[in-house]
């Protein structure tokens, strides 16, 4: 009951907040979504944008919202029904899973299906998939986790950029079985994390965040999926 009440409260607060950005006169203001939506990943399918966010220990989770204009967002789905049968996720015997659960997942659309790659702190790693994001989602357990993954489908393979400080690109087959990996960025001690992985034209891009404070959003690029990623551009800096 406690968990259900908490989830309902969070959802209601978020629903009320979604209307804050649009000013109704062709303009908008920040924050577009006046709520805590951490670690977002956004994709566009047709004329609709989909955004998934970290929901940590709250279940159902991996909340997806949708928008036609990146300003007005509405609820879409919560595809993660459960994580595991551990007592702390069901609040049994006074236990809880606070600050655990799923963090910084990656969402992609490929060959008519939506995919979400989840790395869960103490509950394993999973891939969620669905043809209709508002329909039924399938959960597949995979053999290993990927810290703050950025997923990319390319030439019959799945690639994942992941890590903290040192960033690794992993190659998987289309069933998400691990094949190989290579460290492509060495920034130990910087807190570099939160990878997003794209291929645009002839370049592969790893978009990530320097953690801590001060921090910044940065992009690396290479013409080879396994690097070297020698080109680095700071896109957004924040200082005290």
C-alpha positions in Angstrom: 0.0 0.0 0.0 2.8 2.4 0.8 4.4 1.8 -2.5 1.2 2.3 -4.4 0.4 5.5 -2.6 3.9 6.9 -3.3 3.7 6.0 -7.0 0.3 7.6 -7.2 1.4 10.8 -5.5 4.4 11.1 -7.8 2.3 10.6 -10.9 -0.3 13.1 -9.8 2.4 15.7 -9.1 3.9 15.1 -12.5 0.6 15.3 -14.4 -0.2 18.7 -12.8 3.3 19.9 -13.7 3.2 18.9 -17.4 1.1 22.0 -18.3 3.7 24.5 -17.0 5.8 25.2 -20.1 3.3 26.2 -22.7 2.3 29.8 -22.4 -0.7 29.5 -24.8 0.6 32.2 -27.1 3.1 30.3 -29.3 5.8 30.7 -26.6 7.0 28.5 -23.8 9.2 28.9 -20.7 11.6 26.8 -18.9 11.4 24.4 -17.2 9.2 22.9 -19.8 8.4 20.1 -17.4 8.2 21.4 -13.9 9.1 18.1 -12.2 12.1 15.9 -11.4 12.6 13.7 -14.5 16.2 12.5 -14.2 18.4 10.9 -16.8 16.0 11.4 -19.8 16.4 9.7 -23.1 14.3 11.0 -26.0 13.6 9.5 -29.4 11.2 10.5 -32.3 9.1 8.0 -34.1 7.0 9.5 -36.9 5.6 12.8 -35.6 5.8 11.8 -31.9 8.6 12.2 -29.4 9.0 9.7 -26.6 10.9 10.3 -23.4 11.9 7.7 -20.8 13.3 8.5 -17.4 14.9 7.0 -14.3 12.3 5.8 -11.8 14.7 4.1 -9.4 12.8 1.8 -6.9 9.3 2.9 -7.9 7.1 0.4 -9.6 5.6 0.2 -12.2 8.6 2.1 -13.6 10.6 3.3 -16.6 7.9 5.9 -17.2 7.5 7.1 -20.8 5.8 10.4 -21.7 5.1 11.6 -25.3 4.8 14.9 -27.1 4.3 16.3 -30.6 6.3 19.5 -30.0 8.8 18.8 -27.1 6.8 21.3 -24.9 3.5 19.6 -24.1 4.1 16.2 -22.7 1.5 13.6 -21.6 1.6 10.2 -20.0 2.3 7.3 -22.4 3.3 4.1 -20.5 5.1 2.5 -17.6 6.6 -0.6 -19.2 8.6 -2.0 -16.3 6.0 -3.9 -14.2 8.6 -5.4 -11.8 12.3 -5.9 -11.3 12.7 -8.9 -9.1 11.2 -10.8 -6.2 13.5 -9.5 -3.5 11.7 -8.6 -0.3 13.0 -5.0 -0.3 11.2 -4.2 -3.6 7.9 -5.3 -2.0 8.5 -3.5 1.3 8.5 -6.8 3.2 9.9 -7.2 6.7 10.6 -3.5 7.0 13.0 -3.5 4.0 13.1 -1.0 1.2 14.9 -0.4 -2.1 15.4 3.3 -1.8 18.0 4.7 -4.2 18.2 1.3 -5.9 16.3 0.0 -9.0 16.7 1.2 -12.5 18.8 4.2 -13.5 19.6 6.0 -16.8 18.1 3.6 -19.3 18.4 3.8 -23.1 15.5 3.8 -25.5 15.6 3.2 -29.3 13.2 2.4 -32.1 14.4 -0.3 -34.6 12.6 -2.3 -37.3 9.2 -1.4 -36.0 9.8 -2.1 -32.3 10.6 0.0 -29.2 13.5 -1.1 -27.1 14.6 0.0 -23.6 18.0 -1.2 -22.2 17.9 -1.2 -18.4 20.7 -1.5 -15.9 19.3 -2.1 -12.4 21.6 -1.5 -9.5 20.9 -4.7 -7.5 18.4 -6.5 -9.7 20.1 -7.4 -12.9 19.9 -6.1 -16.4 17.0 -6.3 -18.9 15.7 -5.3 -22.3 12.1 -4.2 -22.6 10.5 -4.4 -26.1 7.1 -3.6 -27.7 5.6 -2.8 -31.0 3.2 -0.4 -29.4 4.6 1.7 -26.6 1.1 1.9 -25.0 0.6 -1.9 -25.3 2.2 -4.9 -23.8 5.9 -4.9 -23.2 8.1 -8.0 -23.1 11.0 -8.2 -20.5 14.1 -10.1 -21.4 16.9 -10.7 -18.9 20.4 -10.3 -20.3 23.7 -11.7 -19.1 25.4 -8.5 -17.9 24.7 -4.9 -17.0 26.0 -1.7 -18.7 26.5 1.4 -16.6 24.4 4.3 -17.9 24.1 2.7 -21.3 23.7 4.5 -24.6 22.3 2.0 -27.1 22.8 2.0 -30.9 21.5 -0.3 -33.6 23.9 -0.4 -36.6 24.5 -2.9 -39.4 22.9 -5.9 -37.7 24.6 -5.3 -34.4 23.8 -3.6 -31.1 26.4 -1.3 -29.7 26.4 0.1 -26.2 28.5 3.0 -24.9 28.8 2.8 -21.1 30.9 3.5 -18.1 32.0 6.1 -15.5 35.1 8.1 -16.2 36.4 5.5 -18.7 33.9 4.9 -21.4 33.6 1.5 -23.1 31.9 0.5 -26.4 30.4 -3.0 -26.2 29.2 -5.0 -29.2 26.2 -7.3 -28.8 24.3 -9.4 -31.3 20.6 -8.6 -32.1 19.5 -10.9 -29.2 21.5 -8.7 -26.9 24.2 -11.3 -26.2 27.6 -9.8 -25.4 30.3 -10.2 -28.0 33.2 -7.9 -27.2 34.2 -4.5 -25.8 36.8 -1.8 -26.1 37.6 1.2 -24.0 37.3 4.2 -26.3 37.5 7.2 -23.9 39.8 7.4 -20.8 38.7 10.2 -18.4 39.3 8.4 -15.1 38.3 10.6 -12.1 36.2 13.0 -14.1 32.8 11.4 -13.4 32.1 11.2 -17.1 28.9 9.2 -17.5 25.3 9.1 -18.8 26.1 8.1 -22.4 23.9 8.5 -25.4 25.0 6.9 -28.6 24.2 8.1 -32.2 25.2 7.6 -35.7 24.7 10.7 -37.9 26.1 10.6 -41.4 29.6 9.1 -41.3 30.2 9.8 -37.7 29.5 8.0 -34.4 28.7 10.3 -31.5 28.9 9.7 -27.8 27.1 12.3 -25.8 27.8 12.3 -22.1 27.9 14.3 -18.9 30.8 15.2 -16.6 29.4 14.4 -13.2 29.8 16.3 -10.0 30.1 20.1 -9.8 31.1 21.9 -11.9 29.8 19.7 -14.7 29.1 19.9 -18.4 27.5 18.2 -21.4 30.1 16.9 -23.9 30.1 15.2 -27.3 32.8 12.9 -28.7 32.9 11.7 -32.3 34.6 9.2 -34.5 34.2 7.6 -37.9 34.7 4.1 -36.3 32.3 2.7 -33.7 35.3 1.6 -31.7 37.1 4.9 -32.0 39.4 6.6 -31.5 37.1 9.3 -30.2 39.8 12.0 -30.2 37.4 14.8 -31.1 35.7 16.3 -28.0 33.4 19.3 -27.9 32.0 20.9 -24.7 28.3 21.7 -25.5 27.1 23.1 -22.2 29.2 24.2 -19.1 28.0 25.0 -15.6 30.2 26.6 -13.0 29.6 27.8 -9.5 
